[in-house]
Amino acid sequence: ETVMTQSPATLSVSPGERATLSCRASQSISSNLAWYQHKPGQAPRLLIYGASTRTPGIPARFSGSGSGTEFTLTISSLQSEDFAVYFCQQYNYLITFGRGTRLEIK
Amino acid sequence: EVQLLDSGGGLVQPGGSLRLSCAASGFAFSSYAMSWVRQAPGKGLEWVCGVAGGPDSTWYADSVKGRFTISRDNSKNTLYLQMNSLRAEDTAVYYCAKGSLPYCTGVLCYEFDYWGPGTLVTVSS
């Protein structure tokens, strides 16, 4: 099983600032990585797939990068609606998820 | 507009059964893989099982193999999850999710481009 490790578990950032979230795979997954935003009581929302391709309708302030085992989701200027939990998912070897990073208002 | 509406959750005793449903609309349901993903309290997401679009091909996590059965009725645009021999550790919010592709190619699978809002399953006496 490919284990996905996200860090930090919780990130406190002020609105308008940049947030950088990390996801590490236990083995190389090429660029077969997705990022999701999840708010309480709502369906998770796909933000990024292929490590860096934004889903249509996702604001440009969301960007993904990385390949192999190290990946990053960057939110360039945090808006109030961005405070949520973010999950990464690899699909190179079946499907596994990270445990998530909770992005909270500082 | 793609919509997934999962339902059927509730409180069930250990050893009991429950069937979840997911009504899909807004896309060619039979052409895409569908899955159930769960999140136990305080835990991360776990891919529970999946079914391919078109010819039936299914996959199960070891934790549910032999107890859960995923199926789809393409004529009703509905995904199902029959859960038997339920255990306390099956307590979770269960989400149905649409794969971006019809099936996995070997072990190379897909991201989930749409999800349902989730249905809570509680296994407790």
Interface residues (C-beta under 8 A of the other chain):
Chain A: N32 A34 Y36 G41 Q42 A43 P44 R45 L46 Y49 T55 F87 Q89 Y91 N92 Y93 L94 I95 T96 F97 G98 R99 G100
Chain B: L4 S35 V37 K43 G44 L45 E46 W47 G50 W59 Y95 A97 S100 C104 V107 L108 C109 Y110 E111 F112 D113 Y114 W115 G116 P117 G118
